[in-house]
Amino acid sequence: MKSIPPDSYLKDYKKRRSAFLEELIASTPNLTVRAKEFRRWIDENSPHRDDDEA
């Protein structure tokens, strides 16, 4: 079983975050709604999230 180095998780997270943000900007003209959705996405997908909360 191969182990993935922790920094690759961060790189993957940054790519997914960037793709989500680009799509969000393109599809949501309202800045307030966009900010709320981005914060929600970060809360759900953060690599530093505390897994005990779930």
CHARMM-style PDB file with segment names, atoms N, HN, CA, C and O in Angstrom:
ATOM      1  N   MET     1       0.840  -1.182   0.000  1.00  0.00      PROA
ATOM      2  CA  MET     1       0.000   0.000   0.000  1.00  0.00      PROA
ATOM      3  C   MET     1       0.884   1.244   0.000  1.00  0.00      PROA
ATOM      4  O   MET     1       1.727   1.416   0.881  1.00  0.00      PROA
ATOM      5  N   LYS     2       0.685   2.112  -0.995  1.00  0.00      PROA
ATOM      6  HN  LYS     2       0.001   1.972  -1.711  1.00  0.00      PROA
ATOM      7  CA  LYS     2       1.502   3.316  -1.099  1.00  0.00      PROA
ATOM      8  C   LYS     2       0.914   4.427  -0.246  1.00  0.00      PROA
ATOM      9  O   LYS     2      -0.302   4.605  -0.172  1.00  0.00      PROA
ATOM     10  N   SER     3       1.787   5.151   0.379  1.00  0.00      PROA
ATOM     11  HN  SER     3       2.774   5.006   0.318  1.00  0.00      PROA
ATOM     12  CA  SER     3       1.376   6.287   1.194  1.00  0.00      PROA
ATOM     13  C   SER     3       1.606   7.576   0.411  1.00  0.00      PROA
ATOM     14  O   SER     3       2.652   7.752  -0.214  1.00  0.00      PROA
ATOM     15  N   ILE     4       0.626   8.474   0.446  1.00  0.00      PROA
ATOM     16  HN  ILE     4      -0.224   8.331   0.953  1.00  0.00      PROA
ATOM     17  CA  ILE     4       0.740   9.748  -0.251  1.00  0.00      PROA
ATOM     18  C   ILE     4       1.287  10.783   0.722  1.00  0.00      PROA
ATOM     19  O   ILE     4       0.765  10.923   1.828  1.00  0.00      PROA
ATOM     20  N   PRO     5       2.335  11.512   0.329  1.00  0.00      PROA
ATOM     21  CA  PRO     5       2.898  12.528   1.216  1.00  0.00      PROA
ATOM     22  C   PRO     5       1.868  13.606   1.540  1.00  0.00      PROA
ATOM     23  O   PRO     5       1.054  13.958   0.686  1.00  0.00      PROA
ATOM     24  N   PRO     6       1.893  14.130   2.757  1.00  0.00      PROA
ATOM     25  CA  PRO     6       0.907  15.138   3.166  1.00  0.00      PROA
ATOM     26  C   PRO     6       0.846  16.360   2.260  1.00  0.00      PROA
ATOM     27  O   PRO     6      -0.230  16.931   2.078  1.00  0.00      PROA
ATOM     28  N   ASP     7       1.972  16.776   1.686  1.00  0.00      PROA
ATOM     29  HN  ASP     7       2.846  16.313   1.834  1.00  0.00      PROA
ATOM     30  CA  ASP     7       1.942  17.970   0.850  1.00  0.00      PROA
ATOM     31  C   ASP     7       1.141  17.753  -0.436  1.00  0.00      PROA
ATOM     32  O   ASP     7       0.643  18.720  -1.013  1.00  0.00      PROA
ATOM     33  N   SER     8       1.008  16.512  -0.896  1.00  0.00      PROA
ATOM     34  HN  SER     8       1.412  15.727  -0.428  1.00  0.00      PROA
ATOM     35  CA  SER     8       0.202  16.268  -2.092  1.00  0.00      PROA
ATOM     36  C   SER     8      -1.281  16.464  -1.783  1.00  0.00      PROA
ATOM     37  O   SER     8      -2.043  16.854  -2.668  1.00  0.00      PROA
ATOM     38  N   TYR     9      -1.705  16.202  -0.552  1.00  0.00      PROA
ATOM     39  HN  TYR     9      -1.087  15.885   0.167  1.00  0.00      PROA
ATOM     40  CA  TYR     9      -3.082  16.470  -0.156  1.00  0.00      PROA
ATOM     41  C   TYR     9      -3.368  17.962  -0.270  1.00  0.00      PROA
ATOM     42  O   TYR     9      -4.434  18.359  -0.742  1.00  0.00      PROA
ATOM     43  N   LEU    10      -2.427  18.777   0.157  1.00  0.00      PROA
ATOM     44  HN  LEU    10      -1.561  18.454   0.540  1.00  0.00      PROA
ATOM     45  CA  LEU    10      -2.589  20.222   0.101  1.00  0.00      PROA
ATOM     46  C   LEU    10      -2.634  20.703  -1.346  1.00  0.00      PROA
ATOM     47  O   LEU    10      -3.433  21.579  -1.677  1.00  0.00      PROA
ATOM     48  N   LYS    11      -1.792  20.148  -2.210  1.00  0.00      PROA
ATOM     49  HN  LYS    11      -1.143  19.437  -1.941  1.00  0.00      PROA
ATOM     50  CA  LYS    11      -1.809  20.523  -3.625  1.00  0.00      PROA
ATOM     51  C   LYS    11      -3.150  20.147  -4.260  1.00  0.00      PROA
ATOM     52  O   LYS    11      -3.718  20.930  -5.021  1.00  0.00      PROA
ATOM     53  N   ASP    12      -3.652  18.955  -3.950  1.00  0.00      PROA
ATOM     54  HN  ASP    12      -3.190  18.319  -3.332  1.00  0.00      PROA
ATOM     55  CA  ASP    12      -4.940  18.512  -4.469  1.00  0.00      PROA
ATOM     56  C   ASP    12      -6.048  19.432  -3.966  1.00  0.00      PROA
ATOM     57  O   ASP    12      -6.938  19.807  -4.730  1.00  0.00      PROA
ATOM     58  N   TYR    13      -6.000  19.791  -2.703  1.00  0.00      PROA
ATOM     59  HN  TYR    13      -5.277  19.486  -2.083  1.00  0.00      PROA
ATOM     60  CA  TYR    13      -6.990  20.687  -2.110  1.00  0.00      PROA
ATOM     61  C   TYR    13      -6.973  22.032  -2.824  1.00  0.00      PROA
ATOM     62  O   TYR    13      -8.029  22.583  -3.137  1.00  0.00      PROA
ATOM     63  N   LYS    14      -5.793  22.558  -3.082  1.00  0.00      PROA
ATOM     64  HN  LYS    14      -4.935  22.111  -2.829  1.00  0.00      PROA
ATOM     65  CA  LYS    14      -5.687  23.863  -3.746  1.00  0.00      PROA
ATOM     66  C   LYS    14      -6.258  23.807  -5.161  1.00  0.00      PROA
ATOM     67  O   LYS    14      -6.900  24.760  -5.603  1.00  0.00      PROA
ATOM     68  N   LYS    15      -6.032  22.704  -5.878  1.00  0.00      PROA
ATOM     69  HN  LYS    15      -5.511  21.930  -5.520  1.00  0.00      PROA
ATOM     70  CA  LYS    15      -6.583  22.555  -7.224  1.00  0.00      PROA
ATOM     71  C   LYS    15      -8.108  22.482  -7.175  1.00  0.00      PROA
ATOM     72  O   LYS    15      -8.787  23.138  -7.964  1.00  0.00      PROA
ATOM     73  N   ARG    16      -8.645  21.688  -6.253  1.00  0.00      PROA
ATOM     74  HN  ARG    16      -8.093  21.155  -5.612  1.00  0.00      PROA
ATOM     75  CA  ARG    16     -10.102  21.572  -6.130  1.00  0.00      PROA
ATOM     76  C   ARG    16     -10.725  22.895  -5.703  1.00  0.00      PROA
ATOM     77  O   ARG    16     -11.783  23.274  -6.204  1.00  0.00      PROA
ATOM     78  N   ARG    17     -10.074  23.596  -4.782  1.00  0.00      PROA
ATOM     79  HN  ARG    17      -9.214  23.288  -4.375  1.00  0.00      PROA
ATOM     80  CA  ARG    17     -10.575  24.888  -4.304  1.00  0.00      PROA
ATOM     81  C   ARG    17     -10.598  25.899  -5.440  1.00  0.00      PROA
ATOM     82  O   ARG    17     -11.569  26.639  -5.604  1.00  0.00      PROA
ATOM     83  N   SER    18      -9.533  25.927  -6.220  1.00  0.00      PROA
ATOM     84  HN  SER    18      -8.744  25.326  -6.087  1.00  0.00      PROA
ATOM     85  CA  SER    18      -9.453  26.853  -7.341  1.00  0.00      PROA
ATOM     86  C   SER    18     -10.539  26.564  -8.375  1.00  0.00      PROA
ATOM     87  O   SER    18     -11.182  27.488  -8.873  1.00  0.00      PROA
ATOM     88  N   ALA    19     -10.745  25.306  -8.695  1.00  0.00      PROA
ATOM     89  HN  ALA    19     -10.223  24.555  -8.290  1.00  0.00      PROA
ATOM     90  CA  ALA    19     -11.775  24.929  -9.663  1.00  0.00      PROA
ATOM     91  C   ALA    19     -13.162  25.290  -9.143  1.00  0.00      PROA
ATOM     92  O   ALA    19     -13.994  25.793  -9.899  1.00  0.00      PROA
ATOM     93  N   PHE    20     -13.420  25.039  -7.864  1.00  0.00      PROA
ATOM     94  HN  PHE    20     -12.745  24.630  -7.250  1.00  0.00      PROA
ATOM     95  CA  PHE    20     -14.712  25.389  -7.280  1.00  0.00      PROA
ATOM     96  C   PHE    20     -14.923  26.893  -7.317  1.00  0.00      PROA
ATOM     97  O   PHE    20     -16.010  27.355  -7.666  1.00  0.00      PROA
ATOM     98  N   LEU    21     -13.912  27.659  -6.965  1.00  0.00      PROA
ATOM     99  HN  LEU    21     -13.029  27.284  -6.681  1.00  0.00      PROA
ATOM    100  CA  LEU    21     -14.032  29.111  -6.931  1.00  0.00      PROA
ATOM    101  C   LEU    21     -14.278  29.681  -8.329  1.00  0.00      PROA
ATOM    102  O   LEU    21     -15.089  30.593  -8.485  1.00  0.00      PROA
ATOM    103  N   GLU    22     -13.600  29.164  -9.333  1.00  0.00      PROA
ATOM    104  HN  GLU    22     -12.941  28.423  -9.207  1.00  0.00      PROA
ATOM    105  CA  GLU    22     -13.822  29.620 -10.708  1.00  0.00      PROA
ATOM    106  C   GLU    22     -15.266  29.353 -11.137  1.00  0.00      PROA
ATOM    107  O   GLU    22     -15.911  30.222 -11.724  1.00  0.00      PROA
ATOM    108  N   GLU    23     -15.768  28.166 -10.847  1.00  0.00      PROA
ATOM    109  HN  GLU    23     -15.245  27.460 -10.370  1.00  0.00      PROA
ATOM    110  CA  GLU    23     -17.150  27.823 -11.197  1.00  0.00      PROA
ATOM    111  C   GLU    23     -18.133  28.698 -10.415  1.00  0.00      PROA
ATOM    112  O   GLU    23     -19.138  29.147 -10.966  1.00  0.00      PROA
ATOM    113  N   LEU    24     -17.852  28.935  -9.160  1.00  0.00      PROA
ATOM    114  HN  LEU    24     -17.035  28.570  -8.713  1.00  0.00      PROA
ATOM    115  CA  LEU    24     -18.721  29.751  -8.319  1.00  0.00      PROA
ATOM    116  C   LEU    24     -18.789  31.184  -8.835  1.00  0.00      PROA
ATOM    117  O   LEU    24     -19.872  31.766  -8.893  1.00  0.00      PROA
ATOM    118  N   ILE    25     -17.668  31.751  -9.202  1.00  0.00      PROA
ATOM    119  HN  ILE    25     -16.788  31.279  -9.154  1.00  0.00      PROA
ATOM    120  CA  ILE    25     -17.631  33.120  -9.730  1.00  0.00      PROA
ATOM    121  C   ILE    25     -18.420  33.201 -11.041  1.00  0.00      PROA
ATOM    122  O   ILE    25     -19.148  34.165 -11.276  1.00  0.00      PROA
ATOM    123  N   ALA    26     -18.269  32.191 -11.879  1.00  0.00      PROA
ATOM    124  HN  ALA    26     -17.677  31.408 -11.687  1.00  0.00      PROA
ATOM    125  CA  ALA    26     -18.956  32.189 -13.166  1.00  0.00      PROA
ATOM    126  C   ALA    26     -20.468  32.020 -13.022  1.00  0.00      PROA
ATOM    127  O   ALA    26     -21.229  32.540 -13.838  1.00  0.00      PROA
ATOM    128  N   SER    27     -20.901  31.305 -12.003  1.00  0.00      PROA
ATOM    129  HN  SER    27     -20.283  30.882 -11.341  1.00  0.00      PROA
ATOM    130  CA  SER    27     -22.328  30.975 -11.892  1.00  0.00      PROA
ATOM    131  C   SER    27     -23.090  31.803 -10.861  1.00  0.00      PROA
ATOM    132  O   SER    27     -24.319  31.743 -10.824  1.00  0.00      PROA
ATOM    133  N   THR    28     -22.397  32.575 -10.023  1.00  0.00      PROA
ATOM    134  HN  THR    28     -21.399  32.624 -10.053  1.00  0.00      PROA
ATOM    135  CA  THR    28     -23.062  33.312  -8.952  1.00  0.00      PROA
ATOM    136  C   THR    28     -22.656  34.780  -8.992  1.00  0.00      PROA
ATOM    137  O   THR    28     -21.556  35.128  -8.562  1.00  0.00      PROA
ATOM    138  N   PRO    29     -23.540  35.653  -9.508  1.00  0.00      PROA
ATOM    139  CA  PRO    29     -23.193  37.068  -9.591  1.00  0.00      PROA
ATOM    140  C   PRO    29     -23.243  37.790  -8.239  1.00  0.00      PROA
ATOM    141  O   PRO    29     -22.581  38.812  -8.061  1.00  0.00      PROA
ATOM    142  N   ASN    30     -24.013  37.273  -7.301  1.00  0.00      PROA
ATOM    143  HN  ASN    30     -24.551  36.442  -7.446  1.00  0.00      PROA
ATOM    144  CA  ASN    30     -24.179  37.921  -6.004  1.00  0.00      PROA
ATOM    145  C   ASN    30     -22.982  37.613  -5.108  1.00  0.00      PROA
ATOM    146  O   ASN    30     -22.723  36.454  -4.786  1.00  0.00      PROA
ATOM    147  N   LEU    31     -22.260  38.651  -4.711  1.00  0.00      PROA
ATOM    148  HN  LEU    31     -22.471  39.592  -4.973  1.00  0.00      PROA
ATOM    149  CA  LEU    31     -21.040  38.482  -3.923  1.00  0.00      PROA
ATOM    150  C   LEU    31     -21.306  37.870  -2.547  1.00  0.00      PROA
ATOM    151  O   LEU    31     -20.518  37.050  -2.077  1.00  0.00      PROA
ATOM    152  N   THR    32     -22.393  38.251  -1.904  1.00  0.00      PROA
ATOM    153  HN  THR    32     -23.034  38.917  -2.286  1.00  0.00      PROA
ATOM    154  CA  THR    32     -22.717  37.722  -0.579  1.00  0.00      PROA
ATOM    155  C   THR    32     -22.994  36.222  -0.642  1.00  0.00      PROA
ATOM    156  O   THR    32     -22.494  35.461   0.186  1.00  0.00      PROA
ATOM    157  N   VAL    33     -23.776  35.804  -1.610  1.00  0.00      PROA
ATOM    158  HN  VAL    33     -24.182  36.422  -2.283  1.00  0.00      PROA
ATOM    159  CA  VAL    33     -24.088  34.379  -1.781  1.00  0.00      PROA
ATOM    160  C   VAL    33     -22.813  33.611  -2.107  1.00  0.00      PROA
ATOM    161  O   VAL    33     -22.581  32.519  -1.589  1.00  0.00      PROA
ATOM    162  N   ARG    34     -21.995  34.195  -2.968  1.00  0.00      PROA
ATOM    163  HN  ARG    34     -22.184  35.083  -3.388  1.00  0.00      PROA
ATOM    164  CA  ARG    34     -20.727  33.572  -3.351  1.00  0.00      PROA
ATOM    165  C   ARG    34     -19.838  33.356  -2.128  1.00  0.00      PROA
ATOM    166  O   ARG    34     -19.252  32.285  -1.974  1.00  0.00      PROA
ATOM    167  N   ALA    35     -19.733  34.355  -1.265  1.00  0.00      PROA
ATOM    168  HN  ALA    35     -20.209  35.225  -1.391  1.00  0.00      PROA
ATOM    169  CA  ALA    35     -18.893  34.252  -0.067  1.00  0.00      PROA
ATOM    170  C   ALA    35     -19.413  33.165   0.869  1.00  0.00      PROA
ATOM    171  O   ALA    35     -18.626  32.396   1.423  1.00  0.00      PROA
ATOM    172  N   LYS    36     -20.733  33.096   1.050  1.00  0.00      PROA
ATOM    173  HN  LYS    36     -21.372  33.721   0.600  1.00  0.00      PROA
ATOM    174  CA  LYS    36     -21.319  32.069   1.921  1.00  0.00      PROA
ATOM    175  C   LYS    36     -21.046  30.669   1.389  1.00  0.00      PROA
ATOM    176  O   LYS    36     -20.691  29.771   2.152  1.00  0.00      PROA
ATOM    177  N   GLU    37     -21.211  30.481   0.078  1.00  0.00      PROA
ATOM    178  HN  GLU    37     -21.499  31.211  -0.542  1.00  0.00      PROA
ATOM    179  CA  GLU    37     -20.952  29.178  -0.528  1.00  0.00      PROA
ATOM    180  C   GLU    37     -19.477  28.791  -0.427  1.00  0.00      PROA
ATOM    181  O   GLU    37     -19.151  27.632  -0.172  1.00  0.00      PROA
ATOM    182  N   PHE    38     -18.598  29.754  -0.625  1.00  0.00      PROA
ATOM    183  HN  PHE    38     -18.863  30.696  -0.832  1.00  0.00      PROA
ATOM    184  CA  PHE    38     -17.167  29.468  -0.533  1.00  0.00      PROA
ATOM    185  C   PHE    38     -16.783  29.081   0.889  1.00  0.00      PROA
ATOM    186  O   PHE    38     -16.006  28.145   1.082  1.00  0.00      PROA
ATOM    187  N   ARG    39     -17.307  29.779   1.879  1.00  0.00      PROA
ATOM    188  HN  ARG    39     -17.938  30.539   1.722  1.00  0.00      PROA
ATOM    189  CA  ARG    39     -17.025  29.417   3.281  1.00  0.00      PROA
ATOM    190  C   ARG    39     -17.562  28.027   3.607  1.00  0.00      PROA
ATOM    191  O   ARG    39     -16.910  27.259   4.314  1.00  0.00      PROA
ATOM    192  N   ARG    40     -18.757  27.700   3.090  1.00  0.00      PROA
ATOM    193  HN  ARG    40     -19.286  28.325   2.516  1.00  0.00      PROA
ATOM    194  CA  ARG    40     -19.336  26.377   3.312  1.00  0.00      PROA
ATOM    195  C   ARG    40     -18.446  25.306   2.690  1.00  0.00      PROA
ATOM    196  O   ARG    40     -18.188  24.272   3.305  1.00  0.00      PROA
ATOM    197  N   TRP    41     -17.975  25.558   1.462  1.00  0.00      PROA
ATOM    198  HN  TRP    41     -18.184  26.398   0.962  1.00  0.00      PROA
ATOM    199  CA  TRP    41     -17.123  24.585   0.788  1.00  0.00      PROA
ATOM    200  C   TRP    41     -15.822  24.373   1.566  1.00  0.00      PROA
ATOM    201  O   TRP    41     -15.364  23.243   1.736  1.00  0.00      PROA
ATOM    202  N   ILE    42     -15.238  25.476   2.034  1.00  0.00      PROA
ATOM    203  HN  ILE    42     -15.610  26.394   1.896  1.00  0.00      PROA
ATOM    204  CA  ILE    42     -13.995  25.370   2.799  1.00  0.00      PROA
ATOM    205  C   ILE    42     -14.234  24.568   4.079  1.00  0.00      PROA
ATOM    206  O   ILE    42     -13.423  23.708   4.421  1.00  0.00      PROA
ATOM    207  N   ASP    43     -15.320  24.832   4.785  1.00  0.00      PROA
ATOM    208  HN  ASP    43     -15.978  25.531   4.508  1.00  0.00      PROA
ATOM    209  CA  ASP    43     -15.640  24.093   6.007  1.00  0.00      PROA
ATOM    210  C   ASP    43     -15.767  22.596   5.742  1.00  0.00      PROA
ATOM    211  O   ASP    43     -15.327  21.780   6.552  1.00  0.00      PROA
ATOM    212  N   GLU    44     -16.365  22.237   4.614  1.00  0.00      PROA
ATOM    213  HN  GLU    44     -16.722  22.900   3.956  1.00  0.00      PROA
ATOM    214  CA  GLU    44     -16.579  20.825   4.301  1.00  0.00      PROA
ATOM    215  C   GLU    44     -15.339  20.130   3.735  1.00  0.00      PROA
ATOM    216  O   GLU    44     -15.209  18.913   3.860  1.00  0.00      PROA
ATOM    217  N   ASN    45     -14.432  20.882   3.119  1.00  0.00      PROA
ATOM    218  HN  ASN    45     -14.538  21.871   3.018  1.00  0.00      PROA
ATOM    219  CA  ASN    45     -13.331  20.266   2.386  1.00  0.00      PROA
ATOM    220  C   ASN    45     -11.931  20.591   2.906  1.00  0.00      PROA
ATOM    221  O   ASN    45     -10.943  20.140   2.327  1.00  0.00      PROA
ATOM    222  N   SER    46     -11.833  21.343   3.958  1.00  0.00      PROA
ATOM    223  HN  SER    46     -12.636  21.709   4.428  1.00  0.00      PROA
ATOM    224  CA  SER    46     -10.533  21.761   4.460  1.00  0.00      PROA
ATOM    225  C   SER    46      -9.666  20.563   4.864  1.00  0.00      PROA
ATOM    226  O   SER    46     -10.143  19.661   5.552  1.00  0.00      PROA
ATOM    227  N   PRO    47      -8.398  20.549   4.441  1.00  0.00      PROA
ATOM    228  CA  PRO    47      -7.516  19.447   4.838  1.00  0.00      PROA
ATOM    229  C   PRO    47      -7.150  19.535   6.325  1.00  0.00      PROA
ATOM    230  O   PRO    47      -6.601  18.587   6.885  1.00  0.00      PROA
ATOM    231  N   HSD    48      -7.447  20.647   6.948  1.00  0.00      PROA
ATOM    232  HN  HSD    48      -7.893  21.418   6.493  1.00  0.00      PROA
ATOM    233  CA  HSD    48      -7.133  20.821   8.369  1.00  0.00      PROA
ATOM    234  C   HSD    48      -8.370  20.676   9.248  1.00  0.00      PROA
ATOM    235  O   HSD    48      -8.338  20.992  10.437  1.00  0.00      PROA
ATOM    236  N   ARG    49      -9.454  20.197   8.656  1.00  0.00      PROA
ATOM    237  HN  ARG    49      -9.480  19.940   7.690  1.00  0.00      PROA
ATOM    238  CA  ARG    49     -10.714  20.037   9.365  1.00  0.00      PROA
ATOM    239  C   ARG    49     -10.568  18.965  10.440  1.00  0.00      PROA
ATOM    240  O   ARG    49      -9.865  17.970  10.265  1.00  0.00      PROA
ATOM    241  N   ASP    50     -11.238  19.196  11.529  1.00  0.00      PROA
ATOM    242  HN  ASP    50     -11.809  20.004  11.671  1.00  0.00      PROA
ATOM    243  CA  ASP    50     -11.227  18.246  12.630  1.00  0.00      PROA
ATOM    244  C   ASP    50     -12.258  17.152  12.316  1.00  0.00      PROA
ATOM    245  O   ASP    50     -13.460  17.419  12.337  1.00  0.00      PROA
ATOM    246  N   ASP    51     -11.809  15.942  12.030  1.00  0.00      PROA
ATOM    247  HN  ASP    51     -10.832  15.725  12.013  1.00  0.00      PROA
ATOM    248  CA  ASP    51     -12.714  14.863  11.639  1.00  0.00      PROA
ATOM    249  C   ASP    51     -13.616  14.390  12.768  1.00  0.00      PROA
ATOM    250  O   ASP    51     -14.566  13.648  12.516  1.00  0.00      PROA
ATOM    251  N   ASP    52     -13.351  14.794  14.000  1.00  0.00      PROA
ATOM    252  HN  ASP    52     -12.580  15.397  14.205  1.00  0.00      PROA
ATOM    253  CA  ASP    52     -14.175  14.388  15.130  1.00  0.00      PROA
ATOM    254  C   ASP    52     -15.530  15.074  15.122  1.00  0.00      PROA
ATOM    255  O   ASP    52     -16.442  14.630  15.818  1.00  0.00      PROA
ATOM    256  N   GLU    53     -15.687  16.151  14.347  1.00  0.00      PROA
ATOM    257  HN  GLU    53     -14.945  16.512  13.781  1.00  0.00      PROA
ATOM    258  CA  GLU    53     -16.926  16.877  14.310  1.00  0.00      PROA
ATOM    259  C   GLU    53     -18.025  16.108  13.595  1.00  0.00      PROA
ATOM    260  O   GLU    53     -19.203  16.287  13.904  1.00  0.00      PROA
ATOM    261  N   ALA    54     -17.666  15.269  12.660  1.00  0.00      PROA
ATOM    262  HN  ALA    54     -16.709  15.124  12.409  1.00  0.00      PROA
ATOM    263  CA  ALA    54     -18.661  14.563  11.829  1.00  0.00      PROA
ATOM    264  C   ALA    54     -19.378  13.475  12.564  1.00  0.00      PROA
ATOM    265  OT1 ALA    54     -20.236  12.804  11.991  1.00  0.00      PROA
TER     266      ALA     54
END
